[in-house]
Amino acid sequence: MNYSTHQEINELKGHMSLTFEQDKSFEGFCERNFPNYKSSRYEAIALRVFYGKELVVTLYAVDRDRRDRNESEKLPVKKFKTSGLSLAGVLPFIKELNFTLTTGAPGSDDIEVINK
């Protein structure tokens, strides 16, 4: 099987995991960095980070009041967005960051390391 594409790659995709410091939490991070976010009303469920010309962090949080009255199968979430965060402001919350990015080449999800 030939895995070489012989083309310029300009995009990698993957999954990422983040572990907060022991004395810090996702909820605490959200309350500190997103105006109007209150853990008594919302439950943070997702975080999107975009870095381009600026750093934009978007938080998706379930509205607890609306969830209890919701008849839809979809979760009612509120989107909180900020571009006021700096990497220096985020790093103190992070204990570990782990991610792997791939080109999406056939078989890249099922690889075998041969140089052990």
SEMIMAR-150925 format. One record per residue: residue number from 0; y, z, x of N, C-alpha, C, CB in turn. Coordinates in nm, 2 decimals, always signed. Glycine has a CB too. Layout:
<recs>
nr:NUM; nyy:Y; nzz:Z; nxx:X; cayy:Y; cazz:Z; caxx:X; cyy:Y; czz:Z; cxx:X; cbyy:Y; cbzz:Z; cbxx:X;
...
</recs>
This chain:
<recs>
nr:0; nyy:-0.12; nzz:+0.00; nxx:+0.08; cayy:+0.00; cazz:+0.00; caxx:+0.00; cyy:+0.12; czz:+0.00; cxx:+0.09; cbyy:+0.00; cbzz:+0.12; cbxx:-0.10;
nr:1; nyy:+0.22; nzz:-0.09; nxx:+0.06; cayy:+0.34; cazz:-0.10; caxx:+0.14; cyy:+0.45; czz:-0.02; cxx:+0.08; cbyy:+0.38; cbzz:-0.25; cbxx:+0.16;
nr:2; nyy:+0.50; nzz:+0.08; nxx:+0.16; cayy:+0.61; cazz:+0.17; caxx:+0.10; cyy:+0.75; czz:+0.13; cxx:+0.15; cbyy:+0.58; cbzz:+0.31; cbxx:+0.14;
nr:3; nyy:+0.76; nzz:+0.04; nxx:+0.24; cayy:+0.89; cazz:+0.00; caxx:+0.30; cyy:+0.96; czz:-0.09; cxx:+0.20; cbyy:+0.87; cbzz:-0.08; cbxx:+0.43;
nr:4; nyy:+1.09; nzz:-0.06; nxx:+0.18; cayy:+1.17; cazz:-0.14; caxx:+0.08; cyy:+1.26; czz:-0.24; cxx:+0.15; cbyy:+1.25; cbzz:-0.05; cbxx:-0.01;
nr:5; nyy:+1.28; nzz:-0.22; nxx:+0.28; cayy:+1.37; cazz:-0.30; caxx:+0.36; cyy:+1.51; czz:-0.33; cxx:+0.29; cbyy:+1.30; cbzz:-0.43; cbxx:+0.39;
nr:6; nyy:+1.55; nzz:-0.22; nxx:+0.22; cayy:+1.69; cazz:-0.24; caxx:+0.16; cyy:+1.77; czz:-0.11; cxx:+0.19; cbyy:+1.68; cbzz:-0.26; cbxx:+0.01;
nr:7; nyy:+1.90; nzz:-0.12; nxx:+0.19; cayy:+1.98; cazz:+0.00; caxx:+0.22; cyy:+1.97; czz:+0.09; cxx:+0.10; cbyy:+2.13; cbzz:-0.05; cbxx:+0.24;
nr:8; nyy:+1.94; nzz:+0.22; nxx:+0.13; cayy:+1.93; cazz:+0.33; caxx:+0.03; cyy:+2.07; czz:+0.40; cxx:+0.03; cbyy:+1.81; cbzz:+0.43; cbxx:+0.07;
nr:9; nyy:+2.12; nzz:+0.41; nxx:-0.09; cayy:+2.25; cazz:+0.48; caxx:-0.11; cyy:+2.25; czz:+0.59; cxx:-0.21; cbyy:+2.36; cbzz:+0.38; cbxx:-0.14;
nr:10; nyy:+2.13; nzz:+0.63; nxx:-0.26; cayy:+2.11; cazz:+0.74; caxx:-0.36; cyy:+1.98; czz:+0.80; cxx:-0.34; cbyy:+2.13; cbzz:+0.68; cbxx:-0.50;
nr:11; nyy:+1.98; nzz:+0.94; nxx:-0.34; cayy:+1.86; cazz:+1.02; caxx:-0.33; cyy:+1.87; czz:+1.11; cxx:-0.46; cbyy:+1.85; cbzz:+1.10; cbxx:-0.20;
nr:12; nyy:+1.75; nzz:+1.14; nxx:-0.51; cayy:+1.74; cazz:+1.23; caxx:-0.63; cyy:+1.64; czz:+1.33; cxx:-0.61; cbyy:+1.72; cbzz:+1.15; cbxx:-0.76;
nr:13; nyy:+1.65; nzz:+1.44; nxx:-0.68; cayy:+1.55; cazz:+1.54; caxx:-0.66; cyy:+1.57; czz:+1.67; cxx:-0.75; cbyy:+1.54; cbzz:+1.59; cbxx:-0.52;
nr:14; nyy:+1.51; nzz:+1.77; nxx:-0.71; cayy:+1.52; cazz:+1.90; caxx:-0.78; cyy:+1.57; czz:+2.01; cxx:-0.68; cbyy:+1.38; cbzz:+1.95; cbxx:-0.84;
nr:15; nyy:+1.63; nzz:+2.11; nxx:-0.73; cayy:+1.69; cazz:+2.21; caxx:-0.65; cyy:+1.66; czz:+2.35; cxx:-0.71; cbyy:+1.84; cbzz:+2.19; cbxx:-0.64;
nr:16; nyy:+1.64; nzz:+2.45; nxx:-0.62; cayy:+1.63; cazz:+2.59; caxx:-0.67; cyy:+1.74; czz:+2.67; cxx:-0.60; cbyy:+1.49; cbzz:+2.65; cbxx:-0.65;
nr:17; nyy:+1.78; nzz:+2.77; nxx:-0.66; cayy:+1.89; cazz:+2.86; caxx:-0.61; cyy:+1.85; czz:+3.00; cxx:-0.64; cbyy:+2.03; cbzz:+2.83; cbxx:-0.67;
nr:18; nyy:+1.86; nzz:+3.09; nxx:-0.55; cayy:+1.83; cazz:+3.23; caxx:-0.57; cyy:+1.96; czz:+3.31; cxx:-0.54; cbyy:+1.71; cbzz:+3.29; cbxx:-0.48;
nr:19; nyy:+2.00; nzz:+3.40; nxx:-0.63; cayy:+2.12; cazz:+3.48; caxx:-0.61; cyy:+2.09; czz:+3.60; cxx:-0.53; cbyy:+2.18; cbzz:+3.52; cbxx:-0.75;
nr:20; nyy:+2.19; nzz:+3.65; nxx:-0.46; cayy:+2.17; cazz:+3.77; caxx:-0.38; cyy:+2.13; czz:+3.88; cxx:-0.47; cbyy:+2.31; cbzz:+3.81; cbxx:-0.31;
nr:21; nyy:+2.06; nzz:+3.98; nxx:-0.41; cayy:+2.00; cazz:+4.09; caxx:-0.49; cyy:+2.10; czz:+4.16; cxx:-0.58; cbyy:+1.93; cbzz:+4.19; cbxx:-0.40;
nr:22; nyy:+2.22; nzz:+4.19; nxx:-0.52; cayy:+2.32; cazz:+4.26; caxx:-0.60; cyy:+2.42; czz:+4.17; cxx:-0.68; cbyy:+2.40; cbzz:+4.34; cbxx:-0.50;
nr:23; nyy:+2.38; nzz:+4.04; nxx:-0.69; cayy:+2.46; cazz:+3.95; caxx:-0.76; cyy:+2.37; czz:+3.89; cxx:-0.87; cbyy:+2.53; cbzz:+3.84; cbxx:-0.67;
nr:24; nyy:+2.43; nzz:+3.83; nxx:-0.97; cayy:+2.34; cazz:+3.77; caxx:-1.08; cyy:+2.41; czz:+3.64; cxx:-1.13; cbyy:+2.32; cbzz:+3.87; cbxx:-1.19;
nr:25; nyy:+2.34; nzz:+3.56; nxx:-1.19; cayy:+2.39; cazz:+3.44; caxx:-1.25; cyy:+2.49; czz:+3.48; cxx:-1.36; cbyy:+2.27; cbzz:+3.36; cbxx:-1.32;
nr:26; nyy:+2.47; nzz:+3.58; nxx:-1.44; cayy:+2.56; cazz:+3.62; caxx:-1.54; cyy:+2.69; czz:+3.67; cxx:-1.48; cbyy:+2.50; cbzz:+3.73; cbxx:-1.63;
nr:27; nyy:+2.68; nzz:+3.75; nxx:-1.37; cayy:+2.80; cazz:+3.79; caxx:-1.30; cyy:+2.88; czz:+3.68; cxx:-1.24; cbyy:+2.76; cbzz:+3.89; cbxx:-1.19;
nr:28; nyy:+2.81; nzz:+3.58; nxx:-1.18; cayy:+2.88; cazz:+3.46; caxx:-1.13; cyy:+2.95; czz:+3.39; cxx:-1.24; cbyy:+2.77; cbzz:+3.37; cbxx:-1.06;
nr:29; nyy:+2.89; nzz:+3.38; nxx:-1.35; cayy:+2.95; cazz:+3.30; caxx:-1.46; cyy:+3.08; czz:+3.38; cxx:-1.51; cbyy:+2.85; cbzz:+3.28; cbxx:-1.58;
nr:30; nyy:+3.06; nzz:+3.51; nxx:-1.53; cayy:+3.18; cazz:+3.59; caxx:-1.58; cyy:+3.29; czz:+3.58; cxx:-1.48; cbyy:+3.14; cbzz:+3.73; cbxx:-1.61;
nr:31; nyy:+3.26; nzz:+3.58; nxx:-1.36; cayy:+3.37; cazz:+3.58; caxx:-1.26; cyy:+3.44; czz:+3.45; cxx:-1.24; cbyy:+3.31; cbzz:+3.63; cbxx:-1.12;
nr:32; nyy:+3.37; nzz:+3.34; nxx:-1.26; cayy:+3.42; cazz:+3.21; caxx:-1.23; cyy:+3.45; czz:+3.12; cxx:-1.35; cbyy:+3.33; cbzz:+3.14; cbxx:-1.15;
nr:33; nyy:+3.42; nzz:+3.15; nxx:-1.47; cayy:+3.45; cazz:+3.07; caxx:-1.58; cyy:+3.53; czz:+3.15; cxx:-1.69; cbyy:+3.32; cbzz:+3.02; cbxx:-1.65;
nr:34; nyy:+3.66; nzz:+3.12; nxx:-1.70; cayy:+3.74; cazz:+3.19; caxx:-1.79; cyy:+3.68; czz:+3.17; cxx:-1.93; cbyy:+3.89; cbzz:+3.13; cbxx:-1.79;
nr:35; nyy:+3.69; nzz:+3.28; nxx:-2.01; cayy:+3.64; cazz:+3.28; caxx:-2.15; cyy:+3.49; czz:+3.30; cxx:-2.16; cbyy:+3.69; cbzz:+3.16; cbxx:-2.23;
nr:36; nyy:+3.42; nzz:+3.30; nxx:-2.05; cayy:+3.28; cazz:+3.33; caxx:-2.06; cyy:+3.25; czz:+3.48; cxx:-2.06; cbyy:+3.20; cbzz:+3.26; cbxx:-1.94;
nr:37; nyy:+3.18; nzz:+3.52; nxx:-2.17; cayy:+3.15; cazz:+3.66; caxx:-2.19; cyy:+3.00; czz:+3.67; cxx:-2.21; cbyy:+3.23; cbzz:+3.73; cbxx:-2.30;
nr:38; nyy:+2.93; nzz:+3.75; nxx:-2.13; cayy:+2.78; cazz:+3.75; caxx:-2.14; cyy:+2.74; czz:+3.82; cxx:-2.27; cbyy:+2.72; cbzz:+3.83; cbxx:-2.03;
nr:39; nyy:+2.83; nzz:+3.89; nxx:-2.34; cayy:+2.80; cazz:+3.95; caxx:-2.47; cyy:+2.79; czz:+3.85; cxx:-2.58; cbyy:+2.90; cbzz:+4.06; cbxx:-2.50;
nr:40; nyy:+2.86; nzz:+3.74; nxx:-2.56; cayy:+2.86; cazz:+3.63; caxx:-2.66; cyy:+2.77; czz:+3.51; cxx:-2.62; cbyy:+3.00; cbzz:+3.58; cbxx:-2.69;
nr:41; nyy:+2.76; nzz:+3.48; nxx:-2.49; cayy:+2.69; cazz:+3.36; caxx:-2.44; cyy:+2.58; czz:+3.40; cxx:-2.35; cbyy:+2.79; cbzz:+3.27; cbxx:-2.37;
nr:42; nyy:+2.48; nzz:+3.31; nxx:-2.35; cayy:+2.37; cazz:+3.32; caxx:-2.25; cyy:+2.37; czz:+3.19; cxx:-2.17; cbyy:+2.23; cbzz:+3.34; cbxx:-2.33;
nr:43; nyy:+2.40; nzz:+3.21; nxx:-2.04; cayy:+2.40; cazz:+3.10; caxx:-1.95; cyy:+2.26; czz:+3.04; cxx:-1.93; cbyy:+2.46; cbzz:+3.14; cbxx:-1.81;
nr:44; nyy:+2.25; nzz:+2.91; nxx:-1.94; cayy:+2.12; cazz:+2.85; caxx:-1.93; cyy:+2.11; czz:+2.73; cxx:-1.82; cbyy:+2.08; cbzz:+2.79; cbxx:-2.06;
nr:45; nyy:+2.23; nzz:+2.68; nxx:-1.79; cayy:+2.23; cazz:+2.56; caxx:-1.69; cyy:+2.36; czz:+2.55; cxx:-1.62; cbyy:+2.20; cbzz:+2.43; cbxx:-1.77;
nr:46; nyy:+2.35; nzz:+2.51; nxx:-1.50; cayy:+2.46; cazz:+2.49; caxx:-1.41; cyy:+2.46; czz:+2.35; cxx:-1.35; cbyy:+2.47; cbzz:+2.60; cbxx:-1.30;
nr:47; nyy:+2.56; nzz:+2.28; nxx:-1.36; cayy:+2.57; cazz:+2.14; caxx:-1.30; cyy:+2.68; czz:+2.15; cxx:-1.19; cbyy:+2.60; cbzz:+2.03; cbxx:-1.41;
nr:48; nyy:+2.65; nzz:+2.09; nxx:-1.07; cayy:+2.75; cazz:+2.09; caxx:-0.97; cyy:+2.77; czz:+1.94; cxx:-0.93; cbyy:+2.70; cbzz:+2.17; cbxx:-0.84;
nr:49; nyy:+2.90; nzz:+1.90; nxx:-0.93; cayy:+2.93; cazz:+1.77; caxx:-0.89; cyy:+3.03; czz:+1.78; cxx:-0.77; cbyy:+2.99; cbzz:+1.68; cbxx:-1.00;
nr:50; nyy:+3.00; nzz:+1.71; nxx:-0.66; cayy:+3.09; cazz:+1.70; caxx:-0.55; cyy:+3.12; czz:+1.56; cxx:-0.52; cbyy:+3.03; cbzz:+1.77; cbxx:-0.42;
nr:51; nyy:+3.25; nzz:+1.53; nxx:-0.53; cayy:+3.30; cazz:+1.40; caxx:-0.50; cyy:+3.44; czz:+1.41; cxx:-0.44; cbyy:+3.31; cbzz:+1.30; cbxx:-0.63;
nr:52; nyy:+3.54; nzz:+1.37; nxx:-0.51; cayy:+3.68; cazz:+1.39; caxx:-0.46; cyy:+3.72; czz:+1.53; cxx:-0.48; cbyy:+3.78; cbzz:+1.30; cbxx:-0.54;
nr:53; nyy:+3.64; nzz:+1.60; nxx:-0.57; cayy:+3.66; cazz:+1.75; caxx:-0.59; cyy:+3.53; czz:+1.81; cxx:-0.62; cbyy:+3.77; cbzz:+1.77; cbxx:-0.70;
nr:54; nyy:+3.52; nzz:+1.94; nxx:-0.62; cayy:+3.41; cazz:+2.02; caxx:-0.66; cyy:+3.42; czz:+2.06; cxx:-0.80; cbyy:+3.38; cbzz:+2.14; cbxx:-0.57;
nr:55; nyy:+3.33; nzz:+2.01; nxx:-0.89; cayy:+3.34; cazz:+2.04; caxx:-1.03; cyy:+3.21; czz:+2.11; cxx:-1.07; cbyy:+3.36; cbzz:+1.91; cbxx:-1.12;
nr:56; nyy:+3.22; nzz:+2.23; nxx:-1.12; cayy:+3.10; cazz:+2.31; caxx:-1.16; cyy:+3.11; czz:+2.32; cxx:-1.32; cbyy:+3.10; cbzz:+2.45; cbxx:-1.09;
nr:57; nyy:+3.00; nzz:+2.29; nxx:-1.38; cayy:+2.99; cazz:+2.29; caxx:-1.53; cyy:+2.88; czz:+2.39; cxx:-1.57; cbyy:+2.97; cbzz:+2.15; cbxx:-1.59;
nr:58; nyy:+2.91; nzz:+2.48; nxx:-1.65; cayy:+2.82; cazz:+2.58; caxx:-1.70; cyy:+2.79; czz:+2.55; cxx:-1.85; cbyy:+2.87; cbzz:+2.72; cbxx:-1.69;
nr:59; nyy:+2.66; nzz:+2.55; nxx:-1.88; cayy:+2.61; cazz:+2.53; caxx:-2.02; cyy:+2.56; czz:+2.67; cxx:-2.06; cbyy:+2.51; cbzz:+2.42; cbxx:-2.03;
nr:60; nyy:+2.61; nzz:+2.72; nxx:-2.18; cayy:+2.57; cazz:+2.85; caxx:-2.22; cyy:+2.54; czz:+2.85; cxx:-2.37; cbyy:+2.67; cbzz:+2.96; cbxx:-2.19;
nr:61; nyy:+2.44; nzz:+2.91; nxx:-2.42; cayy:+2.40; cazz:+2.92; caxx:-2.56; cyy:+2.50; czz:+3.02; cxx:-2.62; cbyy:+2.26; cbzz:+2.97; cbxx:-2.58;
nr:62; nyy:+2.56; nzz:+2.98; nxx:-2.74; cayy:+2.64; cazz:+3.06; caxx:-2.82; cyy:+2.55; czz:+3.15; cxx:-2.90; cbyy:+2.74; cbzz:+2.98; cbxx:-2.91;
nr:63; nyy:+2.54; nzz:+3.28; nxx:-2.87; cayy:+2.44; cazz:+3.36; caxx:-2.94; cyy:+2.46; czz:+3.37; cxx:-3.09; cbyy:+2.45; cbzz:+3.50; cbxx:-2.89;
nr:64; nyy:+2.59; nzz:+3.37; nxx:-3.14; cayy:+2.62; cazz:+3.38; caxx:-3.28; cyy:+2.57; czz:+3.25; cxx:-3.35; cbyy:+2.77; cbzz:+3.39; cbxx:-3.30;
nr:65; nyy:+2.60; nzz:+3.14; nxx:-3.29; cayy:+2.56; cazz:+3.01; caxx:-3.35; cyy:+2.41; czz:+2.99; cxx:-3.35; cbyy:+2.63; cbzz:+2.89; cbxx:-3.29;
nr:66; nyy:+2.35; nzz:+3.03; nxx:-3.24; cayy:+2.20; cazz:+3.02; caxx:-3.23; cyy:+2.13; czz:+3.09; cxx:-3.34; cbyy:+2.15; cbzz:+3.08; cbxx:-3.09;
nr:67; nyy:+2.18; nzz:+3.21; nxx:-3.38; cayy:+2.12; cazz:+3.29; caxx:-3.48; cyy:+2.13; czz:+3.22; cxx:-3.62; cbyy:+2.18; cbzz:+3.43; cbxx:-3.49;
nr:68; nyy:+2.24; nzz:+3.14; nxx:-3.64; cayy:+2.26; cazz:+3.07; caxx:-3.77; cyy:+2.22; czz:+2.93; cxx:-3.76; cbyy:+2.41; cbzz:+3.08; cbxx:-3.80;
nr:69; nyy:+2.17; nzz:+2.88; nxx:-3.65; cayy:+2.14; cazz:+2.74; caxx:-3.63; cyy:+2.01; czz:+2.70; cxx:-3.70; cbyy:+2.13; cbzz:+2.71; cbxx:-3.48;
nr:70; nyy:+2.02; nzz:+2.59; nxx:-3.77; cayy:+1.90; cazz:+2.54; caxx:-3.84; cyy:+1.84; czz:+2.41; cxx:-3.77; cbyy:+1.93; cbzz:+2.50; cbxx:-3.98;
nr:71; nyy:+1.92; nzz:+2.36; nxx:-3.67; cayy:+1.88; cazz:+2.25; caxx:-3.59; cyy:+1.77; czz:+2.29; cxx:-3.49; cbyy:+2.00; cbzz:+2.18; cbxx:-3.52;
nr:72; nyy:+1.70; nzz:+2.19; nxx:-3.44; cayy:+1.60; cazz:+2.22; caxx:-3.33; cyy:+1.67; czz:+2.22; cxx:-3.20; cbyy:+1.49; cbzz:+2.12; cbxx:-3.33;
nr:73; nyy:+1.79; nzz:+2.18; nxx:-3.19; cayy:+1.86; cazz:+2.18; caxx:-3.06; cyy:+1.94; czz:+2.30; cxx:-3.04; cbyy:+1.96; cbzz:+2.05; cbxx:-3.05;
nr:74; nyy:+1.95; nzz:+2.34; nxx:-2.92; cayy:+2.03; cazz:+2.47; caxx:-2.88; cyy:+2.18; czz:+2.44; cxx:-2.89; cbyy:+1.99; cbzz:+2.52; cbxx:-2.74;
nr:75; nyy:+2.26; nzz:+2.52; nxx:-2.96; cayy:+2.40; cazz:+2.50; caxx:-2.96; cyy:+2.46; czz:+2.56; cxx:-2.84; cbyy:+2.46; cbzz:+2.57; cbxx:-3.09;
nr:76; nyy:+2.51; nzz:+2.48; nxx:-2.75; cayy:+2.57; cazz:+2.53; caxx:-2.62; cyy:+2.72; czz:+2.50; cxx:-2.61; cbyy:+2.49; cbzz:+2.47; cbxx:-2.50;
nr:77; nyy:+2.78; nzz:+2.59; nxx:-2.54; cayy:+2.92; cazz:+2.56; caxx:-2.51; cyy:+2.93; czz:+2.52; cxx:-2.36; cbyy:+3.01; cbzz:+2.69; cbxx:-2.53;
nr:78; nyy:+3.02; nzz:+2.43; nxx:-2.33; cayy:+3.03; cazz:+2.38; caxx:-2.20; cyy:+3.16; czz:+2.44; cxx:-2.14; cbyy:+3.04; cbzz:+2.22; cbxx:-2.19;
nr:79; nyy:+3.14; nzz:+2.51; nxx:-2.02; cayy:+3.25; cazz:+2.56; caxx:-1.95; cyy:+3.26; czz:+2.48; cxx:-1.82; cbyy:+3.23; cbzz:+2.72; cbxx:-1.92;
nr:80; nyy:+3.38; nzz:+2.44; nxx:-1.79; cayy:+3.40; cazz:+2.35; caxx:-1.67; cyy:+3.51; czz:+2.41; cxx:-1.58; cbyy:+3.43; cbzz:+2.21; cbxx:-1.71;
nr:81; nyy:+3.49; nzz:+2.40; nxx:-1.45; cayy:+3.60; cazz:+2.45; caxx:-1.36; cyy:+3.59; czz:+2.36; cxx:-1.24; cbyy:+3.58; cbzz:+2.59; cbxx:-1.32;
nr:82; nyy:+3.71; nzz:+2.33; nxx:-1.19; cayy:+3.73; cazz:+2.26; caxx:-1.06; cyy:+3.80; czz:+2.35; cxx:-0.96; cbyy:+3.80; cbzz:+2.12; cbxx:-1.08;
nr:83; nyy:+3.81; nzz:+2.48; nxx:-1.00; cayy:+3.89; cazz:+2.57; caxx:-0.92; cyy:+3.80; czz:+2.65; cxx:-0.82; cbyy:+3.96; cbzz:+2.67; cbxx:-1.01;
nr:84; nyy:+3.67; nzz:+2.62; nxx:-0.82; cayy:+3.58; cazz:+2.69; caxx:-0.73; cyy:+3.58; czz:+2.62; cxx:-0.59; cbyy:+3.44; cbzz:+2.69; cbxx:-0.78;
nr:85; nyy:+3.57; nzz:+2.70; nxx:-0.49; cayy:+3.55; cazz:+2.64; caxx:-0.35; cyy:+3.41; czz:+2.68; cxx:-0.31; cbyy:+3.66; cbzz:+2.69; cbxx:-0.25;
nr:86; nyy:+3.36; nzz:+2.60; nxx:-0.21; cayy:+3.22; cazz:+2.63; caxx:-0.16; cyy:+3.22; czz:+2.78; cxx:-0.10; cbyy:+3.18; cbzz:+2.53; cbxx:-0.05;
nr:87; nyy:+3.33; nzz:+2.82; nxx:-0.04; cayy:+3.35; cazz:+2.95; caxx:+0.02; cyy:+3.34; czz:+3.06; cxx:-0.09; cbyy:+3.48; cbzz:+2.96; cbxx:+0.10;
nr:88; nyy:+3.38; nzz:+3.03; nxx:-0.21; cayy:+3.38; cazz:+3.12; caxx:-0.32; cyy:+3.24; czz:+3.13; cxx:-0.39; cbyy:+3.47; cbzz:+3.08; cbxx:-0.43;
nr:89; nyy:+3.16; nzz:+3.03; nxx:-0.37; cayy:+3.02; cazz:+3.03; caxx:-0.42; cyy:+2.92; czz:+3.09; cxx:-0.33; cbyy:+2.98; cbzz:+2.88; cbxx:-0.46;
nr:90; nyy:+2.93; nzz:+3.06; nxx:-0.20; cayy:+2.83; cazz:+3.10; caxx:-0.10; cyy:+2.80; czz:+3.25; cxx:-0.10; cbyy:+2.87; cbzz:+3.06; cbxx:+0.03;
nr:91; nyy:+2.89; nzz:+3.34; nxx:-0.12; cayy:+2.85; cazz:+3.48; caxx:-0.12; cyy:+2.75; czz:+3.52; cxx:-0.23; cbyy:+2.98; cbzz:+3.57; cbxx:-0.14;
nr:92; nyy:+2.74; nzz:+3.44; nxx:-0.34; cayy:+2.65; cazz:+3.47; caxx:-0.44; cyy:+2.50; czz:+3.42; cxx:-0.41; cbyy:+2.69; cbzz:+3.41; cbxx:-0.57;
nr:93; nyy:+2.49; nzz:+3.33; nxx:-0.31; cayy:+2.36; cazz:+3.27; caxx:-0.29; cyy:+2.28; czz:+3.33; cxx:-0.18; cbyy:+2.39; cbzz:+3.12; cbxx:-0.26;
nr:94; nyy:+2.16; nzz:+3.36; nxx:-0.21; cayy:+2.07; cazz:+3.41; caxx:-0.11; cyy:+1.99; czz:+3.30; cxx:-0.05; cbyy:+1.97; cbzz:+3.52; cbxx:-0.17;
nr:95; nyy:+1.94; nzz:+3.21; nxx:-0.13; cayy:+1.86; cazz:+3.09; caxx:-0.09; cyy:+1.89; czz:+2.97; cxx:-0.17; cbyy:+1.71; cbzz:+3.12; cbxx:-0.09;
nr:96; nyy:+1.89; nzz:+2.86; nxx:-0.10; cayy:+1.91; cazz:+2.73; caxx:-0.17; cyy:+1.80; czz:+2.64; cxx:-0.11; cbyy:+2.05; cbzz:+2.67; cbxx:-0.14;
nr:97; nyy:+1.73; nzz:+2.57; nxx:-0.20; cayy:+1.61; cazz:+2.49; caxx:-0.16; cyy:+1.61; czz:+2.36; cxx:-0.24; cbyy:+1.48; cbzz:+2.57; cbxx:-0.17;
nr:98; nyy:+1.61; nzz:+2.25; nxx:-0.17; cayy:+1.60; cazz:+2.13; caxx:-0.25; cyy:+1.54; czz:+2.02; cxx:-0.16; cbyy:+1.73; cbzz:+2.08; cbxx:-0.30;
nr:99; nyy:+1.48; nzz:+1.92; nxx:-0.23; cayy:+1.42; cazz:+1.80; caxx:-0.16; cyy:+1.47; czz:+1.68; cxx:-0.24; cbyy:+1.26; cbzz:+1.81; cbxx:-0.16;
nr:100; nyy:+1.52; nzz:+1.59; nxx:-0.17; cayy:+1.57; cazz:+1.47; caxx:-0.23; cyy:+1.49; czz:+1.35; cxx:-0.18; cbyy:+1.72; cbzz:+1.44; cbxx:-0.19;
nr:101; nyy:+1.46; nzz:+1.26; nxx:-0.27; cayy:+1.38; cazz:+1.14; caxx:-0.23; cyy:+1.45; czz:+1.01; cxx:-0.27; cbyy:+1.24; cbzz:+1.15; cbxx:-0.29;
nr:102; nyy:+1.40; nzz:+0.90; nxx:-0.22; cayy:+1.45; cazz:+0.77; caxx:-0.25; cyy:+1.39; czz:+0.72; cxx:-0.38; cbyy:+1.42; cbzz:+0.67; cbxx:-0.14;
nr:103; nyy:+1.29; nzz:+0.79; nxx:-0.43; cayy:+1.22; cazz:+0.75; caxx:-0.55; cyy:+1.12; czz:+0.64; cxx:-0.53; cbyy:+1.33; cbzz:+0.69; cbxx:-0.65;
nr:104; nyy:+1.09; nzz:+0.62; nxx:-0.40; cayy:+0.99; cazz:+0.52; caxx:-0.36; cyy:+0.85; czz:+0.55; cxx:-0.43; cbyy:+0.97; cbzz:+0.51; cbxx:-0.21;
nr:105; nyy:+0.78; nzz:+0.45; nxx:-0.46; cayy:+0.64; cazz:+0.48; caxx:-0.52; cyy:+0.56; czz:+0.58; cxx:-0.44; cbyy:+0.57; cbzz:+0.35; cbxx:-0.54;
nr:106; nyy:+0.51; nzz:+0.68; nxx:-0.51; cayy:+0.43; cazz:+0.78; caxx:-0.44; cyy:+0.51; czz:+0.89; cxx:-0.38; cbyy:+0.35; cbzz:+0.71; cbxx:-0.33;
nr:107; nyy:+0.64; nzz:+0.89; nxx:-0.38; cayy:+0.72; cazz:+1.00; caxx:-0.32; cyy:+0.70; czz:+1.13; cxx:-0.39; cbyy:+0.87; cbzz:+0.96; cbxx:-0.32;
nr:108; nyy:+0.65; nzz:+1.14; nxx:-0.51; cayy:+0.62; cazz:+1.26; caxx:-0.57; cyy:+0.48; czz:+1.31; cxx:-0.53; cbyy:+0.63; cbzz:+1.25; cbxx:-0.73;
nr:109; nyy:+0.40; nzz:+1.23; nxx:-0.47; cayy:+0.26; cazz:+1.27; caxx:-0.43; cyy:+0.24; czz:+1.23; cxx:-0.29; cbyy:+0.16; cbzz:+1.20; cbxx:-0.53;
nr:110; nyy:+0.30; nzz:+1.31; nxx:-0.20; cayy:+0.29; cazz:+1.28; caxx:-0.05; cyy:+0.19; czz:+1.37; cxx:+0.02; cbyy:+0.43; cbzz:+1.28; cbxx:+0.01;
nr:111; nyy:+0.15; nzz:+1.32; nxx:+0.13; cayy:+0.06; cazz:+1.41; caxx:+0.22; cyy:+0.12; czz:+1.41; cxx:+0.36; cbyy:-0.09; cbzz:+1.35; cbxx:+0.22;
nr:112; nyy:+0.15; nzz:+1.53; nxx:+0.41; cayy:+0.21; cazz:+1.54; caxx:+0.54; cyy:+0.09; czz:+1.52; cxx:+0.64; cbyy:+0.28; cbzz:+1.68; cbxx:+0.56;
nr:113; nyy:+0.10; nzz:+1.43; nxx:+0.74; cayy:+0.00; cazz:+1.40; caxx:+0.83; cyy:+0.02; czz:+1.45; cxx:+0.97; cbyy:-0.02; cbzz:+1.25; cbxx:+0.83;
nr:114; nyy:+0.13; nzz:+1.51; nxx:+1.00; cayy:+0.16; cazz:+1.56; caxx:+1.14; cyy:+0.16; czz:+1.71; cxx:+1.14; cbyy:+0.29; cbzz:+1.50; cbxx:+1.19;
nr:115; nyy:+0.06; nzz:+1.77; nxx:+1.09; cayy:+0.05; cazz:+1.92; caxx:+1.08; cyy:+0.02; czz:+1.98; cxx:+1.21; cbyy:-0.05; cbzz:+1.97; cbxx:+0.98;
</recs>
